[in-house]
Amino acid sequence: MLTVLTATQEGPAPEDVKAGWVALIIFLLLVGAVALLGFSLFKHLRISRESRDLGLYGDSTDSPGSTGSPDSTDDPATPGGSTQSS
């Protein structure tokens, strides 16, 4: 029991413990990078939402089920669409 108490009381000397300026600078740079990426993400999401509202992607916001193109039944990827075989 005595060895456990002495082991927990020992530690580095106060003059050996220093604040790491390099680590702080790296951390602040990482925080800045995450903030820039977040702003860029929100900007691109806003542009995408505006483009979708303008109908640039082929889907219309007027009717939830419409794809905006009258030829949607010819697309083999859509259910009920015609399939092409070779």
N, CA, C and O atoms as a CHARMM CRD file, in Angstrom:
* protein
*
  344
    1    1 MET  N      0.82300  -1.18200   0.00000 PROA 1      0.00000
    2    1 MET  CA     0.00000   0.00000   0.00000 PROA 1      0.00000
    3    1 MET  C      0.87100   1.25200   0.00000 PROA 1      0.00000
    4    1 MET  O      0.51200   2.25200  -0.62100 PROA 1      0.00000
    5    2 LEU  N      1.96100   1.21100   0.65900 PROA 2      0.00000
    6    2 LEU  CA     2.86300   2.36000   0.72800 PROA 2      0.00000
    7    2 LEU  C      3.49900   2.64000  -0.63200 PROA 2      0.00000
    8    2 LEU  O      3.71300   3.80000  -0.98400 PROA 2      0.00000
    9    3 THR  N      3.80000   1.60700  -1.38800 PROA 3      0.00000
   10    3 THR  CA     4.40000   1.81300  -2.70800 PROA 3      0.00000
   11    3 THR  C      3.41200   2.45800  -3.67200 PROA 3      0.00000
   12    3 THR  O      3.81400   3.22400  -4.54800 PROA 3      0.00000
   13    4 VAL  N      2.14200   2.16200  -3.52100 PROA 4      0.00000
   14    4 VAL  CA     1.13100   2.77100  -4.38300 PROA 4      0.00000
   15    4 VAL  C      1.02000   4.25100  -4.07300 PROA 4      0.00000
   16    4 VAL  O      0.89800   5.05900  -4.99400 PROA 4      0.00000
   17    5 LEU  N      1.05900   4.62600  -2.81900 PROA 5      0.00000
   18    5 LEU  CA     0.97200   6.03500  -2.43300 PROA 5      0.00000
   19    5 LEU  C      2.18800   6.81500  -2.89300 PROA 5      0.00000
   20    5 LEU  O      2.05300   7.94800  -3.35600 PROA 5      0.00000
   21    6 THR  N      3.35100   6.24500  -2.77900 PROA 6      0.00000
   22    6 THR  CA     4.54500   6.96700  -3.21800 PROA 6      0.00000
   23    6 THR  C      4.60400   7.05100  -4.74300 PROA 6      0.00000
   24    6 THR  O      5.11900   8.02800  -5.28600 PROA 6      0.00000
   25    7 ALA  N      4.08800   6.04800  -5.43000 PROA 7      0.00000
   26    7 ALA  CA     4.08700   6.07600  -6.89200 PROA 7      0.00000
   27    7 ALA  C      3.11200   7.12000  -7.40700 PROA 7      0.00000
   28    7 ALA  O      3.37300   7.75500  -8.42900 PROA 7      0.00000
   29    8 THR  N      2.00500   7.30800  -6.72600 PROA 8      0.00000
   30    8 THR  CA     1.03000   8.30300  -7.18000 PROA 8      0.00000
   31    8 THR  C      1.45400   9.71400  -6.80400 PROA 8      0.00000
   32    8 THR  O      1.03000  10.67000  -7.45400 PROA 8      0.00000
   33    9 GLN  N      2.25900   9.86900  -5.79600 PROA 9      0.00000
   34    9 GLN  CA     2.70400  11.19700  -5.39500 PROA 9      0.00000
   35    9 GLN  C      3.86700  11.68700  -6.23500 PROA 9      0.00000
   36    9 GLN  O      4.08200  12.89300  -6.35500 PROA 9      0.00000
   37   10 GLU  N      4.61700  10.76800  -6.81500 PROA 10     0.00000
   38   10 GLU  CA     5.74100  11.18200  -7.64300 PROA 10     0.00000
   39   10 GLU  C      5.22400  11.59200  -9.00800 PROA 10     0.00000
   40   10 GLU  O      4.25300  11.02800  -9.51100 PROA 10     0.00000
   41   11 GLY  N      5.85800  12.54600  -9.58300 PROA 11     0.00000
   42   11 GLY  CA     5.48300  13.01200 -10.90100 PROA 11     0.00000
   43   11 GLY  C      6.60700  13.85000 -11.45500 PROA 11     0.00000
   44   11 GLY  O      7.66400  13.95800 -10.83300 PROA 11     0.00000
   45   12 PRO  N      6.40600  14.43600 -12.59400 PROA 12     0.00000
   46   12 PRO  CA     7.46200  15.26800 -13.14900 PROA 12     0.00000
   47   12 PRO  C      7.63800  16.54000 -12.32400 PROA 12     0.00000
   48   12 PRO  O      6.69900  17.04700 -11.71000 PROA 12     0.00000
   49   13 ALA  N      8.83200  17.01900 -12.33100 PROA 13     0.00000
   50   13 ALA  CA     9.12300  18.25100 -11.60100 PROA 13     0.00000
   51   13 ALA  C      8.43500  19.42500 -12.29700 PROA 13     0.00000
   52   13 ALA  O      8.27500  19.39500 -13.51700 PROA 13     0.00000
   53   14 PRO  N      8.02800  20.44500 -11.56500 PROA 14     0.00000
   54   14 PRO  CA     7.33700  21.58400 -12.18000 PROA 14     0.00000
   55   14 PRO  C      8.14500  22.26100 -13.28500 PROA 14     0.00000
   56   14 PRO  O      7.55900  22.79400 -14.22800 PROA 14     0.00000
   57   15 GLU  N      9.46100  22.25100 -13.19300 PROA 15     0.00000
   58   15 GLU  CA    10.25300  22.88600 -14.24800 PROA 15     0.00000
   59   15 GLU  C     10.32600  22.02600 -15.50800 PROA 15     0.00000
   60   15 GLU  O     10.72400  22.51300 -16.56600 PROA 15     0.00000
   61   16 ASP  N      9.93400  20.72000 -15.40000 PROA 16     0.00000
   62   16 ASP  CA     9.92500  19.85000 -16.56900 PROA 16     0.00000
   63   16 ASP  C      8.62800  19.95300 -17.37100 PROA 16     0.00000
   64   16 ASP  O      8.58600  19.55000 -18.53300 PROA 16     0.00000
   65   17 VAL  N      7.58500  20.48200 -16.76700 PROA 17     0.00000
   66   17 VAL  CA     6.29100  20.58600 -17.44000 PROA 17     0.00000
   67   17 VAL  C      6.18900  21.96900 -18.05900 PROA 17     0.00000
   68   17 VAL  O      6.25800  22.97900 -17.35900 PROA 17     0.00000
   69   18 LYS  N      6.02400  22.00900 -19.37400 PROA 18     0.00000
   70   18 LYS  CA     5.95400  23.28100 -20.08600 PROA 18     0.00000
   71   18 LYS  C      4.74700  23.26400 -21.01600 PROA 18     0.00000
   72   18 LYS  O      4.34100  22.21900 -21.52500 PROA 18     0.00000
   73   19 ALA  N      4.20100  24.42800 -21.21800 PROA 19     0.00000
   74   19 ALA  CA     3.11300  24.54600 -22.18300 PROA 19     0.00000
   75   19 ALA  C      3.69300  24.41100 -23.58500 PROA 19     0.00000
   76   19 ALA  O      4.72600  25.00400 -23.89500 PROA 19     0.00000
   77   20 GLY  N      3.03500  23.63700 -24.42100 PROA 20     0.00000
   78   20 GLY  CA     3.53200  23.41000 -25.76800 PROA 20     0.00000
   79   20 GLY  C      2.96200  24.42200 -26.74600 PROA 20     0.00000
   80   20 GLY  O      1.80200  24.32300 -27.14600 PROA 20     0.00000
   81   21 TRP  N      3.77100  25.38800 -27.12900 PROA 21     0.00000
   82   21 TRP  CA     3.30900  26.41200 -28.06300 PROA 21     0.00000
   83   21 TRP  C      3.08100  25.83000 -29.44900 PROA 21     0.00000
   84   21 TRP  O      2.17300  26.24700 -30.16800 PROA 21     0.00000
   85   22 VAL  N      3.90600  24.87500 -29.81100 PROA 22     0.00000
   86   22 VAL  CA     3.74800  24.26100 -31.12400 PROA 22     0.00000
   87   22 VAL  C      2.42100  23.50900 -31.19300 PROA 22     0.00000
   88   22 VAL  O      1.70800  23.59500 -32.19300 PROA 22     0.00000
   89   23 ALA  N      2.09200  22.77700 -30.13900 PROA 23     0.00000
   90   23 ALA  CA     0.82500  22.04200 -30.10100 PROA 23     0.00000
   91   23 ALA  C     -0.36000  23.00200 -30.11000 PROA 23     0.00000
   92   23 ALA  O     -1.37100  22.72400 -30.75500 PROA 23     0.00000
   93   24 LEU  N     -0.25100  24.11700 -29.41100 PROA 24     0.00000
   94   24 LEU  CA    -1.31900  25.11300 -29.40400 PROA 24     0.00000
   95   24 LEU  C     -1.51700  25.69800 -30.79800 PROA 24     0.00000
   96   24 LEU  O     -2.65200  25.87200 -31.24100 PROA 24     0.00000
   97   25 ILE  N     -0.43900  25.99700 -31.47900 PROA 25     0.00000
   98   25 ILE  CA    -0.53900  26.56300 -32.83300 PROA 25     0.00000
   99   25 ILE  C     -1.15900  25.54500 -33.79300 PROA 25     0.00000
  100   25 ILE  O     -2.00100  25.90000 -34.61800 PROA 25     0.00000
  101   26 ILE  N     -0.74400  24.28500 -33.68400 PROA 26     0.00000
  102   26 ILE  CA    -1.32300  23.24200 -34.53900 PROA 26     0.00000
  103   26 ILE  C     -2.81100  23.09500 -34.24800 PROA 26     0.00000
  104   26 ILE  O     -3.61100  22.97200 -35.17500 PROA 26     0.00000
  105   27 PHE  N     -3.19000  23.10600 -32.98400 PROA 27     0.00000
  106   27 PHE  CA    -4.59100  23.00000 -32.60600 PROA 27     0.00000
  107   27 PHE  C     -5.39900  24.16900 -33.16100 PROA 27     0.00000
  108   27 PHE  O     -6.49200  23.96800 -33.69100 PROA 27     0.00000
  109   28 LEU  N     -4.87400  25.38300 -33.04500 PROA 28     0.00000
  110   28 LEU  CA    -5.58600  26.54700 -33.57100 PROA 28     0.00000
  111   28 LEU  C     -5.70300  26.49000 -35.09300 PROA 28     0.00000
  112   28 LEU  O     -6.72600  26.89100 -35.64800 PROA 28     0.00000
  113   29 LEU  N     -4.66900  25.99900 -35.77100 PROA 29     0.00000
  114   29 LEU  CA    -4.74200  25.83700 -37.22200 PROA 29     0.00000
  115   29 LEU  C     -5.79900  24.80700 -37.61000 PROA 29     0.00000
  116   29 LEU  O     -6.52500  25.00100 -38.58500 PROA 29     0.00000
  117   30 LEU  N     -5.88600  23.73100 -36.86600 PROA 30     0.00000
  118   30 LEU  CA    -6.91200  22.72900 -37.13400 PROA 30     0.00000
  119   30 LEU  C     -8.31000  23.27900 -36.89600 PROA 30     0.00000
  120   30 LEU  O     -9.23100  22.98600 -37.65900 PROA 30     0.00000
  121   31 VAL  N     -8.47600  24.06900 -35.85000 PROA 31     0.00000
  122   31 VAL  CA    -9.77500  24.70800 -35.59000 PROA 31     0.00000
  123   31 VAL  C    -10.12900  25.64600 -36.74100 PROA 31     0.00000
  124   31 VAL  O    -11.27400  25.67400 -37.19200 PROA 31     0.00000
  125   32 GLY  N     -9.15600  26.40600 -37.21100 PROA 32     0.00000
  126   32 GLY  CA    -9.39700  27.30100 -38.34100 PROA 32     0.00000
  127   32 GLY  C     -9.75200  26.54500 -39.60400 PROA 32     0.00000
  128   32 GLY  O    -10.62600  26.97400 -40.35700 PROA 32     0.00000
  129   33 ALA  N     -9.08400  25.41900 -39.84800 PROA 33     0.00000
  130   33 ALA  CA    -9.37800  24.61500 -41.03600 PROA 33     0.00000
  131   33 ALA  C    -10.79000  24.04900 -40.97200 PROA 33     0.00000
  132   33 ALA  O    -11.49900  24.04200 -41.97800 PROA 33     0.00000
  133   34 VAL  N    -11.20500  23.57400 -39.80300 PROA 34     0.00000
  134   34 VAL  CA   -12.56400  23.05300 -39.65000 PROA 34     0.00000
  135   34 VAL  C    -13.58800  24.16000 -39.85100 PROA 34     0.00000
  136   34 VAL  O    -14.62800  23.93500 -40.47000 PROA 34     0.00000
  137   35 ALA  N    -13.30700  25.35300 -39.33600 PROA 35     0.00000
  138   35 ALA  CA   -14.22500  26.48100 -39.51800 PROA 35     0.00000
  139   35 ALA  C    -14.33700  26.85400 -40.99900 PROA 35     0.00000
  140   35 ALA  O    -15.44100  27.10100 -41.48500 PROA 35     0.00000
  141   36 LEU  N    -13.21800  26.90000 -41.72000 PROA 36     0.00000
  142   36 LEU  CA   -13.26500  27.20000 -43.15100 PROA 36     0.00000
  143   36 LEU  C    -14.02700  26.13400 -43.92900 PROA 36     0.00000
  144   36 LEU  O    -14.80400  26.45500 -44.82800 PROA 36     0.00000
  145   37 LEU  N    -13.80900  24.88100 -43.59000 PROA 37     0.00000
  146   37 LEU  CA   -14.54300  23.80800 -44.25500 PROA 37     0.00000
  147   37 LEU  C    -16.04000  23.89700 -43.96700 PROA 37     0.00000
  148   37 LEU  O    -16.85900  23.63000 -44.84700 PROA 37     0.00000
  149   38 GLY  N    -16.39900  24.27200 -42.73900 PROA 38     0.00000
  150   38 GLY  CA   -17.81100  24.43400 -42.39300 PROA 38     0.00000
  151   38 GLY  C    -18.45500  25.55900 -43.17800 PROA 38     0.00000
  152   38 GLY  O    -19.56700  25.40200 -43.68300 PROA 38     0.00000
  153   39 PHE  N    -17.77000  26.70100 -43.28900 PROA 39     0.00000
  154   39 PHE  CA   -18.31200  27.81500 -44.07200 PROA 39     0.00000
  155   39 PHE  C    -18.44700  27.42700 -45.54000 PROA 39     0.00000
  156   39 PHE  O    -19.43600  27.77300 -46.18600 PROA 39     0.00000
  157   40 SER  N    -17.47100  26.72000 -46.06100 PROA 40     0.00000
  158   40 SER  CA   -17.53600  26.28300 -47.45300 PROA 40     0.00000
  159   40 SER  C    -18.69600  25.31000 -47.66500 PROA 40     0.00000
  160   40 SER  O    -19.40000  25.38900 -48.67200 PROA 40     0.00000
  161   41 LEU  N    -18.89100  24.39900 -46.72200 PROA 41     0.00000
  162   41 LEU  CA   -19.99400  23.45600 -46.82100 PROA 41     0.00000
  163   41 LEU  C    -21.32300  24.18600 -46.85300 PROA 41     0.00000
  164   41 LEU  O    -22.16100  23.89400 -47.70500 PROA 41     0.00000
  165   42 PHE  N    -21.53600  25.13100 -45.94200 PROA 42     0.00000
  166   42 PHE  CA   -22.79700  25.86100 -45.90700 PROA 42     0.00000
  167   42 PHE  C    -23.00400  26.67800 -47.17800 PROA 42     0.00000
  168   42 PHE  O    -24.12900  26.80400 -47.66000 PROA 42     0.00000
  169   43 LYS  N    -21.92600  27.23200 -47.72100 PROA 43     0.00000
  170   43 LYS  CA   -22.04200  28.00500 -48.96000 PROA 43     0.00000
  171   43 LYS  C    -22.47000  27.09700 -50.11000 PROA 43     0.00000
  172   43 LYS  O    -23.36000  27.45000 -50.88400 PROA 43     0.00000
  173   44 HSD  N    -21.84300  25.93900 -50.22100 PROA 44     0.00000
  174   44 HSD  CA   -22.18700  25.02100 -51.30400 PROA 44     0.00000
  175   44 HSD  C    -23.59100  24.44400 -51.12100 PROA 44     0.00000
  176   44 HSD  O    -24.29900  24.23200 -52.10600 PROA 44     0.00000
  177   45 LEU  N    -23.99900  24.18800 -49.88900 PROA 45     0.00000
  178   45 LEU  CA   -25.36000  23.71400 -49.65600 PROA 45     0.00000
  179   45 LEU  C    -26.38600  24.78100 -50.02900 PROA 45     0.00000
  180   45 LEU  O    -27.43800  24.46200 -50.58200 PROA 45     0.00000
  181   46 ARG  N    -26.08800  26.03700 -49.73100 PROA 46     0.00000
  182   46 ARG  CA   -26.99300  27.13400 -50.08500 PROA 46     0.00000
  183   46 ARG  C    -27.10200  27.27100 -51.60200 PROA 46     0.00000
  184   46 ARG  O    -28.19800  27.45600 -52.13100 PROA 46     0.00000
  185   47 ILE  N    -25.97000  27.18000 -52.30100 PROA 47     0.00000
  186   47 ILE  CA   -25.98400  27.26200 -53.76700 PROA 47     0.00000
  187   47 ILE  C    -26.75300  26.07300 -54.34300 PROA 47     0.00000
  188   47 ILE  O    -27.52400  26.24100 -55.28800 PROA 47     0.00000
  189   48 SER  N    -26.55700  24.88600 -53.79300 PROA 48     0.00000
  190   48 SER  CA   -27.26200  23.70300 -54.26700 PROA 48     0.00000
  191   48 SER  C    -28.76700  23.84200 -54.05100 PROA 48     0.00000
  192   48 SER  O    -29.55300  23.49300 -54.93200 PROA 48     0.00000
  193   49 ARG  N    -29.17300  24.34600 -52.89400 PROA 49     0.00000
  194   49 ARG  CA   -30.59000  24.53000 -52.60800 PROA 49     0.00000
  195   49 ARG  C    -31.20600  25.55200 -53.55600 PROA 49     0.00000
  196   49 ARG  O    -32.31400  25.34800 -54.05200 PROA 49     0.00000
  197   50 GLU  N    -30.49500  26.65200 -53.81000 PROA 50     0.00000
  198   50 GLU  CA   -31.01000  27.66300 -54.73200 PROA 50     0.00000
  199   50 GLU  C    -31.11200  27.10600 -56.14700 PROA 50     0.00000
  200   50 GLU  O    -32.08100  27.38900 -56.85100 PROA 50     0.00000
  201   51 SER  N    -30.12800  26.32000 -56.57300 PROA 51     0.00000
  202   51 SER  CA   -30.16200  25.72000 -57.90100 PROA 51     0.00000
  203   51 SER  C    -31.30600  24.72000 -58.01300 PROA 51     0.00000
  204   51 SER  O    -31.97600  24.64900 -59.04300 PROA 51     0.00000
  205   52 ARG  N    -31.52400  23.95400 -56.95900 PROA 52     0.00000
  206   52 ARG  CA   -32.63700  23.00300 -56.96800 PROA 52     0.00000
  207   52 ARG  C    -33.96600  23.74200 -57.03900 PROA 52     0.00000
  208   52 ARG  O    -34.87100  23.32100 -57.75900 PROA 52     0.00000
  209   53 ASP  N    -34.09100  24.83500 -56.30300 PROA 53     0.00000
  210   53 ASP  CA   -35.32600  25.61100 -56.33300 PROA 53     0.00000
  211   53 ASP  C    -35.56500  26.23700 -57.70500 PROA 53     0.00000
  212   53 ASP  O    -36.71400  26.43700 -58.09700 PROA 53     0.00000
  213   54 LEU  N    -34.50700  26.54500 -58.43100 PROA 54     0.00000
  214   54 LEU  CA   -34.64400  27.09100 -59.78100 PROA 54     0.00000
  215   54 LEU  C    -34.92300  25.99900 -60.81300 PROA 54     0.00000
  216   54 LEU  O    -35.25000  26.30700 -61.95900 PROA 54     0.00000
  217   55 GLY  N    -34.80000  24.74800 -60.42900 PROA 55     0.00000
  218   55 GLY  CA   -35.07500  23.63800 -61.33200 PROA 55     0.00000
  219   55 GLY  C    -33.91400  23.27300 -62.22100 PROA 55     0.00000
  220   55 GLY  O    -34.13100  22.71900 -63.29900 PROA 55     0.00000
  221   56 LEU  N    -32.69600  23.55500 -61.82000 PROA 56     0.00000
  222   56 LEU  CA   -31.53600  23.26100 -62.64900 PROA 56     0.00000
  223   56 LEU  C    -31.14300  21.79200 -62.63300 PROA 56     0.00000
  224   56 LEU  O    -30.39300  21.35000 -63.50400 PROA 56     0.00000
  225   57 TYR  N    -31.63000  21.02700 -61.66700 PROA 57     0.00000
  226   57 TYR  CA   -31.23200  19.63100 -61.55100 PROA 57     0.00000
  227   57 TYR  C    -32.23000  18.68300 -62.18900 PROA 57     0.00000
  228   57 TYR  O    -32.03000  17.46900 -62.14000 PROA 57     0.00000
  229   58 GLY  N    -33.28600  19.18900 -62.77700 PROA 58     0.00000
  230   58 GLY  CA   -34.25300  18.33400 -63.42100 PROA 58     0.00000
  231   58 GLY  C    -35.38500  17.91000 -62.51700 PROA 58     0.00000
  232   58 GLY  O    -36.37800  17.37300 -63.00600 PROA 58     0.00000
  233   59 ASP  N    -35.28200  18.12400 -61.23200 PROA 59     0.00000
  234   59 ASP  CA   -36.39600  17.81200 -60.35400 PROA 59     0.00000
  235   59 ASP  C    -37.09700  19.10700 -59.97600 PROA 59     0.00000
  236   59 ASP  O    -36.45700  20.11300 -59.67200 PROA 59     0.00000
  237   60 SER  N    -38.38600  19.06400 -59.99900 PROA 60     0.00000
  238   60 SER  CA   -39.17400  20.25300 -59.73100 PROA 60     0.00000
  239   60 SER  C    -39.67200  20.21500 -58.30100 PROA 60     0.00000
  240   60 SER  O    -39.99800  19.14700 -57.78400 PROA 60     0.00000
  241   61 THR  N    -39.73300  21.35200 -57.66700 PROA 61     0.00000
  242   61 THR  CA   -40.27000  21.41500 -56.31500 PROA 61     0.00000
  243   61 THR  C    -41.76900  21.64900 -56.34100 PROA 61     0.00000
  244   61 THR  O    -42.39500  21.68500 -55.28100 PROA 61     0.00000
  245   62 ASP  N    -42.38400  21.81400 -57.54700 PROA 62     0.00000
  246   62 ASP  CA   -43.81800  22.04900 -57.64000 PROA 62     0.00000
  247   62 ASP  C    -44.60400  20.81300 -57.22200 PROA 62     0.00000
  248   62 ASP  O    -45.53100  20.91700 -56.41900 PROA 62     0.00000
  249   63 SER  N    -44.24900  19.64800 -57.75100 PROA 63     0.00000
  250   63 SER  CA   -44.91700  18.41500 -57.37000 PROA 63     0.00000
  251   63 SER  C    -43.86400  17.45100 -56.84100 PROA 63     0.00000
  252   63 SER  O    -42.86100  17.19900 -57.50800 PROA 63     0.00000
  253   64 PRO  N    -44.08700  16.91100 -55.64400 PROA 64     0.00000
  254   64 PRO  CA   -43.04800  16.09300 -55.00900 PROA 64     0.00000
  255   64 PRO  C    -42.66400  14.84500 -55.78400 PROA 64     0.00000
  256   64 PRO  O    -41.52300  14.40100 -55.66300 PROA 64     0.00000
  257   65 GLY  N    -43.56800  14.24600 -56.58300 PROA 65     0.00000
  258   65 GLY  CA   -43.24800  13.00100 -57.25400 PROA 65     0.00000
  259   65 GLY  C    -42.70200  13.16700 -58.64900 PROA 65     0.00000
  260   65 GLY  O    -42.24700  12.19000 -59.24400 PROA 65     0.00000
  261   66 SER  N    -42.73100  14.37000 -59.19600 PROA 66     0.00000
  262   66 SER  CA   -42.31100  14.52700 -60.58400 PROA 66     0.00000
  263   66 SER  C    -40.80000  14.66700 -60.67700 PROA 66     0.00000
  264   66 SER  O    -40.14300  15.18500 -59.77400 PROA 66     0.00000
  265   67 THR  N    -40.27300  14.18900 -61.79400 PROA 67     0.00000
  266   67 THR  CA   -38.83200  14.29300 -62.01400 PROA 67     0.00000
  267   67 THR  C    -38.50300  15.47100 -62.90400 PROA 67     0.00000
  268   67 THR  O    -37.33000  15.80000 -63.08300 PROA 67     0.00000
  269   68 GLY  N    -39.51700  16.11500 -63.46700 PROA 68     0.00000
  270   68 GLY  CA   -39.26600  17.29000 -64.27100 PROA 68     0.00000
  271   68 GLY  C    -39.03800  16.99600 -65.73600 PROA 68     0.00000
  272   68 GLY  O    -38.96900  17.92600 -66.53900 PROA 68     0.00000
  273   69 SER  N    -38.91900  15.73300 -66.11200 PROA 69     0.00000
  274   69 SER  CA   -38.70800  15.41000 -67.51600 PROA 69     0.00000
  275   69 SER  C    -39.81100  14.46400 -67.97800 PROA 69     0.00000
  276   69 SER  O    -40.13700  13.51300 -67.26800 PROA 69     0.00000
  277   70 PRO  N    -40.39200  14.70500 -69.15400 PROA 70     0.00000
  278   70 PRO  CA   -41.47000  13.84100 -69.62200 PROA 70     0.00000
  279   70 PRO  C    -40.97600  12.46600 -70.04900 PROA 70     0.00000
  280   70 PRO  O    -41.78700  11.54700 -70.16500 PROA 70     0.00000
  281   71 ASP  N    -39.70100  12.29000 -70.28500 PROA 71     0.00000
  282   71 ASP  CA   -39.15000  11.01800 -70.73000 PROA 71     0.00000
  283   71 ASP  C    -38.66100  10.15200 -69.58100 PROA 71     0.00000
  284   71 ASP  O    -37.79400   9.30200 -69.78200 PROA 71     0.00000
  285   72 SER  N    -39.19400  10.34700 -68.38800 PROA 72     0.00000
  286   72 SER  CA   -38.69200   9.61700 -67.22700 PROA 72     0.00000
  287   72 SER  C    -39.03400   8.14000 -67.29200 PROA 72     0.00000
  288   72 SER  O    -38.39400   7.34100 -66.60800 PROA 72     0.00000
  289   73 THR  N    -40.03300   7.74200 -68.10100 PROA 73     0.00000
  290   73 THR  CA   -40.36900   6.32100 -68.19000 PROA 73     0.00000
  291   73 THR  C    -39.37900   5.56600 -69.06100 PROA 73     0.00000
  292   73 THR  O    -39.34400   4.33700 -69.01200 PROA 73     0.00000
  293   74 ASP  N    -38.57400   6.25900 -69.85700 PROA 74     0.00000
  294   74 ASP  CA   -37.58300   5.59800 -70.70200 PROA 74     0.00000
  295   74 ASP  C    -36.29700   5.28200 -69.95400 PROA 74     0.00000
  296   74 ASP  O    -35.42900   4.58600 -70.48300 PROA 74     0.00000
  297   75 ASP  N    -36.16400   5.77700 -68.74800 PROA 75     0.00000
  298   75 ASP  CA   -34.95000   5.55100 -67.97000 PROA 75     0.00000
  299   75 ASP  C    -34.99500   4.16400 -67.36000 PROA 75     0.00000
  300   75 ASP  O    -35.91200   3.87100 -66.59300 PROA 75     0.00000
  301   76 PRO  N    -34.03100   3.28800 -67.67400 PROA 76     0.00000
  302   76 PRO  CA   -34.05800   1.93500 -67.13100 PROA 76     0.00000
  303   76 PRO  C    -33.84700   1.88700 -65.62500 PROA 76     0.00000
  304   76 PRO  O    -34.17500   0.88200 -64.99500 PROA 76     0.00000
  305   77 ALA  N    -33.31800   2.92600 -65.04600 PROA 77     0.00000
  306   77 ALA  CA   -33.05400   2.90800 -63.60900 PROA 77     0.00000
  307   77 ALA  C    -34.32000   3.17200 -62.81400 PROA 77     0.00000
  308   77 ALA  O    -34.36600   2.85600 -61.62500 PROA 77     0.00000
  309   78 THR  N    -35.35300   3.74300 -63.43000 PROA 78     0.00000
  310   78 THR  CA   -36.57700   4.03400 -62.70900 PROA 78     0.00000
  311   78 THR  C    -37.48900   2.82500 -62.73400 PROA 78     0.00000
  312   78 THR  O    -37.51600   2.09300 -63.72300 PROA 78     0.00000
  313   79 PRO  N    -38.24000   2.60100 -61.66200 PROA 79     0.00000
  314   79 PRO  CA   -39.17700   1.47900 -61.65400 PROA 79     0.00000
  315   79 PRO  C    -40.25400   1.68800 -62.72100 PROA 79     0.00000
  316   79 PRO  O    -40.79600   2.78600 -62.85000 PROA 79     0.00000
  317   80 GLY  N    -40.55700   0.66400 -63.46400 PROA 80     0.00000
  318   80 GLY  CA   -41.56500   0.75000 -64.49800 PROA 80     0.00000
  319   80 GLY  C    -41.03100   1.27300 -65.80800 PROA 80     0.00000
  320   80 GLY  O    -41.77100   1.34200 -66.79000 PROA 80     0.00000
  321   81 GLY  N    -39.76100   1.64600 -65.85200 PROA 81     0.00000
  322   81 GLY  CA   -39.15800   2.16600 -67.08400 PROA 81     0.00000
  323   81 GLY  C    -38.83500   1.03500 -68.03900 PROA 81     0.00000
  324   81 GLY  O    -38.73500  -0.12400 -67.63800 PROA 81     0.00000
  325   82 SER  N    -38.67500   1.38000 -69.29400 PROA 82     0.00000
  326   82 SER  CA   -38.35800   0.35500 -70.28300 PROA 82     0.00000
  327   82 SER  C    -36.89400  -0.05000 -70.14400 PROA 82     0.00000
  328   82 SER  O    -36.04200   0.78400 -69.84000 PROA 82     0.00000
  329   83 THR  N    -36.60900  -1.31400 -70.36300 PROA 83     0.00000
  330   83 THR  CA   -35.23700  -1.79400 -70.28600 PROA 83     0.00000
  331   83 THR  C    -34.72800  -2.07800 -71.67700 PROA 83     0.00000
  332   83 THR  O    -35.49000  -2.50100 -72.54600 PROA 83     0.00000
  333   84 GLN  N    -33.47300  -1.85400 -71.89300 PROA 84     0.00000
  334   84 GLN  CA   -32.86000  -2.09900 -73.18500 PROA 84     0.00000
  335   84 GLN  C    -32.02500  -3.36400 -73.08000 PROA 84     0.00000
  336   84 GLN  O    -31.23400  -3.51600 -72.14900 PROA 84     0.00000
  337   85 SER  N    -32.19800  -4.26800 -74.02900 PROA 85     0.00000
  338   85 SER  CA   -31.38800  -5.48000 -74.00700 PROA 85     0.00000
  339   85 SER  C    -30.56200  -5.53000 -75.28500 PROA 85     0.00000
  340   85 SER  O    -31.00100  -5.05400 -76.33300 PROA 85     0.00000
  341   86 SER  N    -29.37100  -6.10300 -75.19900 PROA 86     0.00000
  342   86 SER  CA   -28.50000  -6.16100 -76.36500 PROA 86     0.00000
  343   86 SER  C    -28.66300  -7.46400 -77.09000 PROA 86     0.00000
  344   86 SER  O    -28.00500  -7.69400 -78.10400 PROA 86     0.00000
